[in-house]
Amino acid sequence: MAPGRKGRIIRRTITITLAVALSLAMEIGGYLATPEAERPELSYSTLHAMVPLVFAACAGVAWHIGPARTPARLMIAFVVLWIPQSIYRIIGEWEWVWPIVRGVDLAWAVIAGILVLVYPKGTFSGRFERTIAAIALGSFLVNLVVVVLFAGPEANPCDCSPNAYRIGEAPVLFAAVDMGYRVVGGALALVIAGRLLVRWMRASVPARTVAFLMPVALLAWALTLAAQAVNYATAAEDGVLATVSLVAIASIPVSFDAGIAHTRNMRARVADLMRITREGADRGLWAESLARTLRDESVRVYWWDDAKGRYADAAGSPISEADADGQHGHGLLPVASPLGAPIALIRHDRVLTDNMRLLDGVSSALRLSVDNGRLRSEIERTLEHVRQSRQRIVEAGVEARRRIERDLHDGAQQHLVSLGMRLRLAANAARDAGETGLAEDLEETIATLNQALRELRELAHGIHPSLLSSGGLALAVPEVAGRCPVPVEVEVQAEGRLPEIIESTAYFVLAEALANVAKHSRATRAWVRANVVADELVLEVRDNGVGGTSVDAGTGMLGIADRVDAVGGTIEVTSPPGAGTTVSIRIPLAGPLVE
């Protein structure tokens, strides 16, 4: 944990602890200072003491998950200003203290109202909220001044000392302001609750999910507050209403944190959006997944069309003027590349603009998804170019082998045959002329020439076997198997001729595999199969040797793997120790069989 964050956590913990300690001290101290006969029921006092504890706990949560610091600070201020009426039993003799406490003992209601007004962004979102907050604060200040300057001891539920700040007696003014303050507070609470409830009922699904608990909590509190104001004016009992009011007040911070947590969960679902679209931005899937993530069926995604210079949906329909202007309660989220090139335009419910972190996450998800799709396409194109390039290299190698073999056969080999025939004629002539020594020398030269001719033929055969060119795998595979020192059983079922590059690759792969059998397997028998299955040439080389080989076991197997990979094939080696080796190769056919 970073030192700065750790320090903030410590400071916040200390602040919450001190606020809770002060609130409990006022509750417990006032309860004990009240004569037993005048004490309220213990259950009510306990519930009254629980309200600030709920606010304190929610303040800690709001500090951790909230979009701003203001809500948590308001909750802490509520804890401090939640002053029980019994506190006057303690401070009643302090003539310079109780008037100020009396003036602020309903400030918690203002704090609760402002907390509702800043929901869920943590700041005021419009003129209405600022106006209501200004009226509430103005009423609070008027009430504070009137109480401090005109309140007498009779205004409190105790035998308090005279007001040290009192400038005169004005019982009518004091009563009017005292009652007016409560009426204005109740009216403002009803207005806020009514507006919030109406907006919630008329709102779209995203708006309701963001503010799903607060209207109910606020409406319950406002109604009980208004009823309490009436009871206060008529001096009627309000026991049940008081209890309901406490529960409603305590539900406000809980509703606030629940809404913020829900918003955070919506942001967390952006990770699911990334998982769904990690392979690239499939336009239809993206719009569907985005609507599900935001729980906003009105979401529309318009993609930038470079060719036409406009935004259009997945079906190619251009964006309408109403959507482009952001009318009808919708907001627009433009998404651009890091270089500023437009990518898409997301039309969403306007309420989501209150959660810019969510929209930033959506924008980043779409941008990254598009980049992933673009990179994936580029990689696939590059790999295809590499594959085609490797195939061209292989084909060029095959053609070069064929040309060298042809040149050796038609050129050097024919010259050597012709030279041998001349030497034979010369040897016969020398023998007829009685030049025995010369004849013997020519015979030795002829033998050396024949050995060179055989080596040249072997060399030409290794470069490109003539049987492969003339008869395909059906003739070439038995021939290469016959040169293996290990007895090999051959089964070739390829009907007709295969593409030249496929035949050449298969021949040299089998030749290399049989060479490995002869060199390393210590086998007494081997089997070779070659047959066409569907659109693939399937090769299999199996032996009964010591096993224990793999593709990485040596250069021979690596050479086989490289040849197979160059034509888009796959290789599988099964070689348990002591149980022989099986090399299975599948090579896709580039075209139909050649008759």
N, C-alpha and C positions, 0 to 999 in steps of 0.2 A: 504494500500500500504506500502511495506517495506521501511524503511528509506533510505537504499542504492539505491533502484530503484528510489525513489522520487528524491534523490540527482542527479542521472544520468540524469533523465528527465530535471531537472532544468538546469544542466550544458549544456546539448545538446540544450535546448531552447535558452539559452543565446548565445551559439556559433552560432546557425543559425541566430538569430536576429542581432548579430554584423556583420556577413558576409553579410546579406541582406542590412543592413544599409550602410556598406562600398561600396557595389556594386551600390546601388541607389545614394549614394553621388557622386561617380565617374561619373555615367551616367548623373545625373541632373546638377552637377557642370560643367562637360565638355560641356554639351549642352548649358548652359547659357553663358559660357565663349567664345563659338564660335561665331564669328560675324554672324549676322542674315542672311546675304547674303550667307554665306558658310555652314549654318546648313543643315543637311540632312532632309528629310521629317520627320514630326512628327510621322507618322505611323511607319516608319522604326525605328526611335529612340525608340519608345515605344516597338516595337517588340524586338529590341536589348536588352532593359532593362528587358523584360519578361523572356528571356532565363535563366539568373541566378536565377530568382525567381522560375522557374520551377525546376531547379536543387536543390535549397534550400528546396522546399517542398518535393521533392522526397528523399532528404537526411533524412528528418524526418521520412518518411515512411520506408526507408531502415534501419534506426536505429531500428525501431520497429519490422520489420518482417524479416530483412535480416539474412542470415546465418553467416555473419561476419561483423566486424566493418569497414573494409577497404572500401567497396563501398560508405558508407555514408561519410566517411572522404574525399574520392576522390571528391565526389559531392560538399562538402563544399569548398575544394581547388579550384574547378572549379569556384565557385561563386566569390572567392577572385581574381582569376587570369583572370576573364573575364573583361579585361581592354579596355574601348572604346578609339579609336584614339583621341577623343576630349579631353582626359585627359591631353594631352601635352600642351593645352592652359593654364592649371593651373600650371603644374609642369615645364614648359619649362624654367623658369628662375632659376630653382634649378639644377645647373650643376652637382651636386653630386647625384641627384635622378633620373633624366630622363633617363640616360644611362642604369641604372639597370632595370627600368620599361620597356624601349625599348627592353632589352634583354629577358624579361620574358613575354612580352605581347602576345606571341603565345603559352605559356606553357599550356593554357587551352586545346589546341588540343592534347597535350601529355596526359593530364589527362583524356580526353574523350576516347582516344585510350586504355589506361590502364583499364579504367572502362569496356570497351567492352571485353578486354582480360580476366578479372577476372569473367566474367559472365558465369554461374549463381552461382558458388560456393563461390565467394568472394575471391578466391585465384587463382594463376596460376595453370593450370592443366597439363602442359607439357612443353617440351623444346621449341616448336615453340612459345608459348606465351612469355616465358622468353626471347627468342632471339629477338622477335619483340620489347618487352619493352626495352631491352638493347639498341637496335639500336635507338629507339625513344629518350631515355634519353641521349644517347651519342650525337646525333644530336643536342638536346636541349642545352647541355653543350657547344658544339663547337660554336653554334650560340651565346650563352650568352657571351662567352669569346671574340669572334670577335667583337660583338656589343659594349661591354664595352670598349675594347681597341682601336677600329678603327672607330666607328661610329661618324659622324659629325652632326652638327645641321640640315644639309640638309636632313637627314634621316627621319625627323619627319615633320608632317603637321603643323608646326608652326615656328615662329622665336625663336628658342631655344637658350639658352646660350651655349658656347663651352663645349664640353665633358671634365670634370675634370679628367677623367681616360685615355684619349686618349694618346697613345704613338707615334702615327705617322699617316700619311695619307696613306691609302691603299684602294682606292676606288674600284679597280678591285677585290681585295680579299673580301672586304665587300659585294660587289654586288654578287659575286659568292656564298659566304656562305649564304647570305640572300635568294637568289633564290634557292640554293641547299637545304636549310632547308625546304622551302615550298614544293619543289618537292619531297623530301624524305618523308615529312609528308603526302602529297597526295598519294604517292605510297604505303606507309605503310597502310594508311587507305583503299586503294583499295585492297591490299593484304589481310588485315584482313576481309574486307567485302566479298571478293571473297571466301576466305576459309570458312568463316562462312556460306555463302549462299550455297556453294557446299556441305558442311557437312549437312546442313539442308535438302537439296534436296535429298541427298542419305540416310539420317538417317531414322530410324524407326519412328513409330507414337509417342512413348514416347519422343524421342529426339526432334521431331518437336513441340510437345506441350510444352516442356520446353523452347524452344528458338523460339517462333513463331513470335515475333515482331522485335527482335533485328536485324536480317539480313536486313530487309527492311529499317529500320531507318539508319543503318550504311551505306548501299549501297547508299542511297540518299545523305547522308552527304559526303561520299567519292567522289562521282561523282561531286558534287557541289564544293568540296574543290579542286579537280583537275582542274575543269574549272576556278575557281578563281585564281589558280596558273598561268594558261595560260594567263588569263586576266591581272594579275599583271605584268607578263613579257612583255606583249604587250601594257600595259597601256590602255587597253580597259575598257569600262563601264561594270559593272557586277551587276546592280541594281536588276534584277529579280533573278539572281543566288544567290545574297547575301540574298535575302528574303527567297528563298527556303532553303538555307543553314541554316539559323536561325531556321526554322521550323524543319529541319532534326536533328539539334543538340539538340533542346529541346526535341525531341522524344526519344533520347537515354536513359535518366534517367527514362522516363515514361515506355519505353519498359523493362528496367531493373526491375523496381518495379512490372510491370505486370507479368513478368516471375516468379519472386520470389513469388508473391501472388498466381500464378497458382500452383507453387510447394507446397506452404502451403495448398492450397485447396486439392491437392493430398494426403497430409498427413492427412488432416481432413477426407478424404474418408476412411481412415483406420478405423475410428469409425463405419462407415457403414459396413465395412467388419466384425467388431466384432459383430455388431447387427445381421448380416446375419448368422454368424457361432457360435452364443453364445451357441447353444444347443450342440455343439461338432463339431469336424472336419470331416464332411462328405467329403471324398476325392475328389469326382467329383465336388461337389458344391464349395469346397474351391478353386480349380484351376480355375474354371469358374469365380467365384467372384473376385479372385485376378487379373486375366487378365482384367476384366472390371474395377477394381479399378485403376490399373496402366496404363490402356489404352495401354496395351502391349499384343498383341495376341500371341507373341512368348513365353510368360511365360509358363513354365512347372514346375510342382511340383512332386518331387520324394520322396517317403516315405521310411524310413528306415525299412528294414525287418530283425528283429532279428534272425529269424530262418535261413535265407540264408546269412546274413551278407552283405547285399548290399542294394542300393537304387533302388526303382522301382516305376513306376507311378501307378495311381489308378487302371489300368487294370492288373497290375502285371508284365508289361514289364520292364526289367531292364534298367537302364540308359545307354546310349551309351557312347563310349569312347570319342567322340567329345564333348558331353555335359559335361561329367565328367571333361574334361580338360579345359572347358570354352573357346572353340574356336568359330570362326565365329562371333565375335562381341558380344558374350554373357558373362554375369557375373554370378557368382554363390554365392548364399547366404545360407550358412549352418545354420540350426536352431537346437539348442540342448536344452536339459532340463537344469534346474539350476545345476544339478549334472554332467553335461557334456555328458549325453547320447544322441546320435544322434536321431533327430526326423524326419527331412525332409531336402531336398536340393531344393532350388528354383533357377531355371535358368531364368534369366531376361535379358533385353536389357542392354548392358554395360553402356549406358548413365545414367541409374538410379544409378550407383555407385557414381555419383556426388551428390546425395541426400541421404546421409547415414542416416539422421534422418527419412526419409521416409522408408528406408529399415529396420531400427531398429524398427519402428512402425509395419511394416509388420511381422517382426520376432517375436515381442512380441505378436501380434495378433494371429499368428499361434500357438505359444507356449501356450498362454492362452486358445485358442480354444481346443487344444489337451488336456490340463489339465482339462478343463470343461467336455469334452467328457469322459475322464478317471474317473473323480470324479462322473459324472452322472452314468456311468456304475457301479462303485463301490457302489453308493447309491442304485441303482436299485437292485443289487445283495444282498445288505444288507437287503433292505426292503423285498425282496423275501424270504430271510432266516428267517427274523422275522415273516413274514406271515406264512410260513410253520411251524415255531416253535410254533406259537400261535395255528395253526390248530392242530398240534400234541398234544398240551396241552389240547385243547378242546376235541379232540378225546379220550385222556387218561382220562379226567374227565368223559366223557360219559361212557366209559368202567368201570371206577371205580364206578360210580353210579349204573350201571347195576349189577356189581358184588356184591355190598353191598345189593342192593334190592333182588338179588337172594339168598344171604346168609341169609338175614333176613327172607325171605319167606320159604326157605328150611331148615333153621336151627332153629333160635329162635322161629319163629312163629309156626312151627310144634311141637316144644317141649312144647310151651305154650298150644297148642290145646290138645296135649296128656295129659298134666298135668290137664287141665280142665276136660277131660273125666274121669280121675282117681278120681278127687275130686267129680265128679257127682256120681260115683259108691260108693265112700265112704259115701257121704251124704245119698244116698238111703239105704245103709246098716245100717247106724246109725238110720235112721228113722224106719226101720223094727225092729231094736233091741230095740226100745223104748227110744233111746238116743235123745230126742227132742232137748235139748240144743246144743249138739254136731252137730246135723243136721243143726240147724239154723246158727251156726258158719261157717260150711262148705259152706252153701248157700251164706253167706256174702263174704266168700273168693272166691267163684266161680264168684260172681258179680264183685268183684275187678279185678279178673283175666281176665274176659271178657272185662272190660274197658281198661285194659292194652293191651289186644290183639287188640282192636279197634285202640288205639293210635299207636301201633306198625305198624298196617296195613296202617294208615294214614302217618306215618313216611316213610315207605317203598314206598308208592305211591308218596310222595313228592320228594324222592330221585330219583326215576325213575319209572314212571307209567307203570304198566304192560299192560294197554291198548295200550300204544304207541308201546310197543315191539310187541304185538300180532296183532294189527289192524292198526297201523300207525296214521296219522293225522286225517283220516276220522272218527275214533272212539275216539281218545284222545281229539280232540278239543271240540266236543259237551260235553264231560264229564267235562273238566275243565271249560267250560262256564256255565255248570249247577251248579257248586259250587259257582258262583259269585252271590252276593245278588241282583245285578241289572239285570233285565231281558235282556237276550242277544239273538239276532237273529244270527244264525250261518249258513254260507254258505261255504262248503269245496268242492272244485272241483278237488282236486289232484287225478288224476287217477293212480292207482298203488302205489307202495311204493317208497319213496324217499331215497337217501342215509341216513344212520343212523345219521350221524352228522348233516345233514340238518334238519331231523325230530326232533331231540332232541333240536337243537337251536330254531326252530320254535315253538315248544311246550312251552319251558320255556319263550320265548319272549312273546308269547300270554298270558301265565299265569301271568307274571309280568305286562303286559299292563292292563289286566283285574283287577289285584289287585290295580293298580293305579286308574282305573275307580271307583272301590268300595271305595277307601280311600279318594280321593281328588276331584273327578269331580262333585259330587252332581248331578249326572245324574239320569234320570228315565228310560233310555233305552240305549242299546249299540248294536253294530253290529260288527260281526267278519267275515272276508272273507279270504279265503286261496285258491289260484289257481295257476297253473303253466302257465306262459306265455313265449313261446319260450324256452329259457334255463335258466329261472329264476323262483324262487318261490316268488310270490307276496303275502304279508300279509297286511291286513288293519284292524285296530281296531278304531272304531268311536263311539263317544258318544254325547249326547245332553246336556252335562253339562255346567259348567261356563267358560271353556276354560282358556286361559292365561298361558298355560304351554309351556315348551321348553325342548330341550335335556339337558340343564344345570339346569333345574328347581329343580332336586332332584336326590337322589341316585338311585331311581327306573329307571328313564329314562337313567341315566348314565350306569346302569347295562345292560339295553336293548341295548344301543349303543355299549357297549363293546362286548356283545355277537355277535351282528350283524357284527361288524368290524372284529372280530376274524375269521369269515368264508368268508371275502371279500365282505360282503354285504353293503348296504347303507340304511340310515334311514332318513325320512323326517317327521317333525312334523308341522302340520298346526293347530293353536289353537288361533283364534282371541277371544278376551274377550267377553264372553256372547254368543258365537256361537258354543260351543262344541269343541272337540279335535279330530283330525284325525291323527293317526300314520300310515305312509306308509313305508313298509319295502320290500326291494328287496334283495334276496339271490341267488347268482349264483349257479347252480347245478353242483356238481363235476362230475357227470356222468349221464348216462341214467336212466330212471325210472325203478324200479324193479317191475316186475309183481308178 
